[in-house]
Amino acid sequence: MSDLANSTATISRESAITCRGVGKVWLPDTPRAYEALRGIDLDVKPGEFVVLLGPSGCGKSTLLFLIAGLESPTEGEIRSFEKPVTEPAPERALIFQQAALFPWLTVGQNVAFGLSLGGVPAAERKQAARDALQRVGLAEAATKRPTELSGGMRQRVAVARALAMRPKVLLMDEPFAALDVQTRAKMQDFLLDVWRDSTASVLFVTHHIDEAVALADRVVVFTARPGRIKTIVPITLPRPRDPFSPECAALRIALTDLLKAEVDAAFAEQEGL
């Protein structure tokens, strides 16, 4: 098991994601203004799997939206492969908690949708969708409608839609939160296989410590709001990881201890609203 400490590894000059002094205030200059994030400094290496872990309302999802270019930081700067992030881009794909598929389109059409917006020719879109569905094990589902699929299958379609854009960074906002325990475990294994094949960097938001231990190269632990980075826990255990091993158990205990005070602070704030 790796020591629990902030990572001091040298970051490549071409980091997949670089955050420097990033802060976000929602509804600024209004009576309802609140600070979601403060002073976020984070580097994500190409091909790295980073999990963001923290109490509800600590700004984890907000950080994903900022990195995706859907929102702008109030302060600080975000770069992707040295380029400032100022708007959404195909190289950064965001996958939400719900699959958000269009029910009137087939699975194949859903996967190709982003490519159609980019003006990719029809034949090329069809091939890219076929390839992406093959990678997530749903090649035979291309002509089905989303309503004909299980929850886990719909999330795999959402991943395929992202992969069709050939992103360099996958941003995943609690994508398995609505799934049952058994399906969630299967989806974690599936995601790791897809990640290895894609070579993309992954930033994955979760509330589940078990999920963080199963997936991450590094776990970024957030404080209660305003979200700051409390510590970064590197995990060097080989995959697949045995959740019942002493090493995984020790990591779960350590992460639980790190989060306890932050969860208490988040609850206290919510009770005071």
Buried (B, 14 or more C-beta within 10 A) or exposed (E): BBEBEEBEEEBEEEBBBBBBEBBBBBEEEEEEEEBBBBBBEBBBBBBBBBBBBBBEBBBBBBBBBBBBBEBEBBBBEBBBBEEEBEEEBBBBBBBBBBBEBEEEBBBBBBBBBBBEEEEBEEEEBBBBBBBBBEBBBBBEBBEBBBEEBEBBBBBBBBBBBBBBBBBBBBBBBBBBBBBEEEBBBBBBEBBBBBBEEBEBBBBBBBBBBBBBBBBBBBBBBBBBBBBBBBBBBBBEBEBEBEEEEEBBBEBBEBBEEBBEEBBEBBBEEEEEE
